[in-house]
Amino acid sequence: MSTAEAASGNTVTTNIPARLDRLPWSRWHWTIVIGLGTVWILDGLEVTVVGNIASRLSESGSGLPISSGEVTGMAAALYVAGACAGALFWGRLTDIWGRKKLFMITLGVYLAATALTAVSFSNWWFFAFRFLTGFGIGGEYAAINSAIDELIPALYRGRVDLIINGSFWLGAVGGSLLSIVALNTAYLPKDVGWRLTFALGAVLALVILLVRRHVPESPRWLLIHGRDREAEEIVSSIEEQVEAEKGQPLKRPEGEITIHQRRNVKFTEIARTLFSDYRRRSVLGFSLFIGQAFLYNAITFGFGAILTKFFDVPTGDTGYYFAVIAIGNFCGPLLLGKLFDTVGRRVMISSTYLLSGLLLFLTAWLFQQGSLSAATLTACWCGVLFFASAGASSAYLTVSEIFPMETRAMSIAFFYALGTAAGGISGPLLFADLTGTGKVADTVLAFQIGAGLMCAAGLVAAALAVRAERRSLEDVARPLTAAASAASAVTRGREKERPATA
């Protein structure tokens, strides 16, 4: 690495990104996956538990004077609103203060808020801490996805990102099974079981917080912010661990990049990047997020209510059905993830969105015809969500890798907040009303809206998705701090015209 003094900072020529990308998979990478990825298990636990305990909370003796509609509607909307606000607030700080500091802080916020949810004594308290729980989780989305993509080698980035985001559904399985016990009054009183589910989430968060202390700061972030010595020490330490494990020298890294170090990037530069230099990529990001947000936040929040209203499934048994569709959700990213790195982003993103949308249209038709039972509806949902889960996970992967390093966390936060606000706040409120009427036609309409938006997003991806597979992040989107050159100017000009292939 060489450094030259510049008027407003240092200009650094480095091969650190290439050194990270050429690493073979190792035990060190597993520590990153475990330390950072396990938080989505908590998110899945939260969302699923709330959906499954809605009926129990609305019963007399639960300890809260709340209705099922308020749990799946107002509380769900507040949780998502908190996540959107948290993503924007913490996302900006993640780009300024660093990945590690923020993924420790945001997990701490989640831990405290979910613990305080467990001791709710009135509706306003329950609503307030559902919002704050989401506020912590929203920050996790920006900090975690940024760190993962910057630490995982380019060859594996797609599949790892998808599987980590898909691990949300492992939490959903746990939440479903946990709710079965929590809702069984033979084991726990009505006003105790649901509280213990939230308390368990806080305990798991504490364990993850302890593991996460060993995850390093992103060397890429350190480089840009003038801390190249720290970046060099971290990467050298990683290389030593990997070489010791593999028992042979690492291959020579290929490629260098020259960076003009800066402490901060102004909002005007972020806005210009998103809405001018990369405007087609912005359309892509928004489309992917709003499609998956409506499908998941709007419809699955009411799945338990659909089972009880239309198929007379007992409240205490809805968790079994949730566990089944959650397994289908996790299998999607797990089995399809590798194809995002081999077949490619454009083909896989567009096909997963389109297939899930078309299968949901088919499910809506079968439901309208009265051809489904609780078991067959769940089977249909498994098919839909097998593809939808891979597609939804790829939305986070996409916005994390197609924008410059300096705006990465803020880009994730922006598109998550914008898409989720449209689909995740209005969605639960709208669909709680539709599925709550008990009318088949209203529930069919809910399915059709989600299906239509997923198909629309799939078509946008077919036209605009970026071929980022097996490419360095700096190659997919040149850092704003990269030293200016004639070549970079040409690259930016082409990007504006043809972002889908850049």
ChimeraX attribute file (.defattr): number of C-alpha atoms within 10 A of each C-alpha:
attribute: neighborCount
match mode: 1-to-1
recipient: residues
	/A:1	13
	/A:2	9
	/A:3	14
	/A:4	10
	/A:5	10
	/A:6	11
	/A:7	6
	/A:8	9
	/A:9	14
	/A:10	18
	/A:11	22
	/A:12	23
	/A:13	18
	/A:14	19
	/A:15	17
	/A:16	21
	/A:17	24
	/A:18	20
	/A:19	21
	/A:20	22
	/A:21	22
	/A:22	18
	/A:23	20
	/A:24	18
	/A:25	14
	/A:26	14
	/A:27	12
	/A:28	14
	/A:29	20
	/A:30	13
	/A:31	15
	/A:32	20
	/A:33	18
	/A:34	15
	/A:35	20
	/A:36	23
	/A:37	24
	/A:38	21
	/A:39	26
	/A:40	23
	/A:41	24
	/A:42	27
	/A:43	25
	/A:44	22
	/A:45	27
	/A:46	24
	/A:47	23
	/A:48	29
	/A:49	27
	/A:50	23
	/A:51	26
	/A:52	32
	/A:53	26
	/A:54	24
	/A:55	23
	/A:56	22
	/A:57	23
	/A:58	18
	/A:59	16
	/A:60	12
	/A:61	12
	/A:62	18
	/A:63	19
	/A:64	16
	/A:65	13
	/A:66	19
	/A:67	16
	/A:68	20
	/A:69	21
	/A:70	18
	/A:71	26
	/A:72	29
	/A:73	25
	/A:74	18
	/A:75	24
	/A:76	29
	/A:77	27
	/A:78	24
	/A:79	26
	/A:80	30
	/A:81	24
	/A:82	26
	/A:83	30
	/A:84	30
	/A:85	22
	/A:86	27
	/A:87	33
	/A:88	25
	/A:89	18
	/A:90	28
	/A:91	30
	/A:92	24
	/A:93	19
	/A:94	30
	/A:95	25
	/A:96	19
	/A:97	16
	/A:98	21
	/A:99	27
	/A:100	19
	/A:101	15
	/A:102	22
	/A:103	26
	/A:104	18
	/A:105	16
	/A:106	22
	/A:107	23
	/A:108	17
	/A:109	18
	/A:110	28
	/A:111	24
	/A:112	17
	/A:113	22
	/A:114	28
	/A:115	22
	/A:116	21
	/A:117	22
	/A:118	21
	/A:119	16
	/A:120	17
	/A:121	12
	/A:122	12
	/A:123	16
	/A:124	11
	/A:125	14
	/A:126	20
	/A:127	21
	/A:128	18
	/A:129	24
	/A:130	28
	/A:131	27
	/A:132	26
	/A:133	30
	/A:134	30
	/A:135	28
	/A:136	29
	/A:137	30
	/A:138	30
	/A:139	33
	/A:140	32
	/A:141	26
	/A:142	33
	/A:143	31
	/A:144	25
	/A:145	24
	/A:146	30
	/A:147	27
	/A:148	23
	/A:149	22
	/A:150	26
	/A:151	20
	/A:152	23
	/A:153	25
	/A:154	22
	/A:155	20
	/A:156	20
	/A:157	27
	/A:158	29
	/A:159	25
	/A:160	24
	/A:161	25
	/A:162	27
	/A:163	25
	/A:164	25
	/A:165	28
	/A:166	29
	/A:167	28
	/A:168	27
	/A:169	28
	/A:170	23
	/A:171	28
	/A:172	30
	/A:173	28
	/A:174	22
	/A:175	31
	/A:176	30
	/A:177	22
	/A:178	23
	/A:179	27
	/A:180	21
	/A:181	18
	/A:182	27
	/A:183	25
	/A:184	16
	/A:185	14
	/A:186	9
	/A:187	11
	/A:188	14
	/A:189	14
	/A:190	20
	/A:191	19
	/A:192	17
	/A:193	23
	/A:194	26
	/A:195	20
	/A:196	18
	/A:197	23
	/A:198	23
	/A:199	18
	/A:200	17
	/A:201	22
	/A:202	24
	/A:203	14
	/A:204	15
	/A:205	23
	/A:206	17
	/A:207	11
	/A:208	20
	/A:209	20
	/A:210	11
	/A:211	15
	/A:212	21
	/A:213	13
	/A:214	12
	/A:215	17
	/A:216	17
	/A:217	18
	/A:218	21
	/A:219	24
	/A:220	21
	/A:221	23
	/A:222	19
	/A:223	23
	/A:224	25
	/A:225	23
	/A:226	19
	/A:227	15
	/A:228	22
	/A:229	12
	/A:230	15
	/A:231	21
	/A:232	18
	/A:233	12
	/A:234	16
	/A:235	20
	/A:236	15
	/A:237	11
	/A:238	19
	/A:239	19
	/A:240	12
	/A:241	15
	/A:242	21
	/A:243	15
	/A:244	11
	/A:245	12
	/A:246	12
	/A:247	9
	/A:248	9
	/A:249	11
	/A:250	15
	/A:251	10
	/A:252	9
	/A:253	15
	/A:254	11
	/A:255	11
	/A:256	14
	/A:257	18
	/A:258	18
	/A:259	22
	/A:260	24
	/A:261	22
	/A:262	17
	/A:263	13
	/A:264	12
	/A:265	15
	/A:266	8
	/A:267	12
	/A:268	9
	/A:269	14
	/A:270	20
	/A:271	15
	/A:272	12
	/A:273	18
	/A:274	20
	/A:275	14
	/A:276	14
	/A:277	19
	/A:278	22
	/A:279	18
	/A:280	22
	/A:281	26
	/A:282	22
	/A:283	17
	/A:284	25
	/A:285	30
	/A:286	22
	/A:287	23
	/A:288	32
	/A:289	28
	/A:290	26
	/A:291	30
	/A:292	27
	/A:293	26
	/A:294	30
	/A:295	29
	/A:296	21
	/A:297	23
	/A:298	30
	/A:299	25
	/A:300	21
	/A:301	26
	/A:302	25
	/A:303	20
	/A:304	24
	/A:305	26
	/A:306	21
	/A:307	21
	/A:308	18
	/A:309	15
	/A:310	14
	/A:311	14
	/A:312	11
	/A:313	16
	/A:314	13
	/A:315	19
	/A:316	19
	/A:317	20
	/A:318	24
	/A:319	27
	/A:320	16
	/A:321	21
	/A:322	27
	/A:323	22
	/A:324	18
	/A:325	24
	/A:326	29
	/A:327	19
	/A:328	23
	/A:329	28
	/A:330	27
	/A:331	23
	/A:332	25
	/A:333	31
	/A:334	20
	/A:335	13
	/A:336	19
	/A:337	25
	/A:338	19
	/A:339	16
	/A:340	25
	/A:341	22
	/A:342	15
	/A:343	11
	/A:344	18
	/A:345	23
	/A:346	21
	/A:347	16
	/A:348	25
	/A:349	28
	/A:350	24
	/A:351	20
	/A:352	25
	/A:353	33
	/A:354	26
	/A:355	22
	/A:356	27
	/A:357	30
	/A:358	17
	/A:359	19
	/A:360	28
	/A:361	22
	/A:362	17
	/A:363	26
	/A:364	24
	/A:365	16
	/A:366	16
	/A:367	19
	/A:368	16
	/A:369	10
	/A:370	10
	/A:371	11
	/A:372	18
	/A:373	13
	/A:374	16
	/A:375	13
	/A:376	14
	/A:377	18
	/A:378	20
	/A:379	18
	/A:380	19
	/A:381	23
	/A:382	21
	/A:383	19
	/A:384	27
	/A:385	30
	/A:386	26
	/A:387	27
	/A:388	31
	/A:389	30
	/A:390	30
	/A:391	34
	/A:392	27
	/A:393	27
	/A:394	29
	/A:395	26
	/A:396	25
	/A:397	26
	/A:398	23
	/A:399	27
	/A:400	28
	/A:401	28
	/A:402	27
	/A:403	28
	/A:404	24
	/A:405	24
	/A:406	25
	/A:407	27
	/A:408	28
	/A:409	32
	/A:410	29
	/A:411	32
	/A:412	28
	/A:413	32
	/A:414	25
	/A:415	26
	/A:416	29
	/A:417	26
	/A:418	18
	/A:419	23
	/A:420	27
	/A:421	23
	/A:422	16
	/A:423	28
	/A:424	32
	/A:425	25
	/A:426	19
	/A:427	26
	/A:428	29
	/A:429	20
	/A:430	17
	/A:431	26
	/A:432	27
	/A:433	18
	/A:434	20
	/A:435	25
	/A:436	17
	/A:437	13
	/A:438	15
	/A:439	12
	/A:440	18
	/A:441	15
	/A:442	17
	/A:443	23
	/A:444	20
	/A:445	17
	/A:446	23
	/A:447	25
	/A:448	21
	/A:449	19
	/A:450	26
	/A:451	28
	/A:452	19
	/A:453	23
	/A:454	33
	/A:455	23
	/A:456	17
	/A:457	26
	/A:458	30
	/A:459	19
	/A:460	21
	/A:461	27
	/A:462	20
	/A:463	14
	/A:464	21
	/A:465	27
	/A:466	22
	/A:467	20
	/A:468	26
	/A:469	23
	/A:470	18
	/A:471	16
	/A:472	22
	/A:473	25
	/A:474	18
	/A:475	15
	/A:476	21
	/A:477	20
	/A:478	20
	/A:479	21
	/A:480	20
	/A:481	18
	/A:482	19
	/A:483	16
	/A:484	12
	/A:485	9
	/A:486	7
	/A:487	9
	/A:488	13
	/A:489	11
	/A:490	10
	/A:491	15
	/A:492	17
	/A:493	13
	/A:494	13
	/A:495	20
	/A:496	16
	/A:497	14
	/A:498	15
	/A:499	22
	/A:500	20
	/A:501	15
	/A:502	18
